[in-house]
């Protein structure tokens, strides 16, 4: 149930979550309805994609739940990200990773 709730909070379909994790949609459906499935091997990826901790998925620990968002800018970025569908999300992440990697580079001289 926690996987379903976290997925819905991100406005992801089962298909979208399955694609991001690299499993079938039926695997997601099995996990969300507590039927047997190979969740343990995929648990870390599920948690990472959903932005929750493995502890939250396993036991529902409230303090181990959703990643804390501290500033208004972080909340705005998260809100915008959740509004974007694929392939826009992938493009946004590629650009953010490129920008983060360039933080170590000296600023160009004017």
Protein Blocks (a to p, Z undefined) as FASTA:
>chain_A
ZZmmmmmmnopafklmmmmnopafklmmmmmnopacdfklmmmmmmmmnopafklmmnop
aklmccddfblmlmmmmmmmmmpccfklmmmmmmmmmmmmmmmpccddZZ
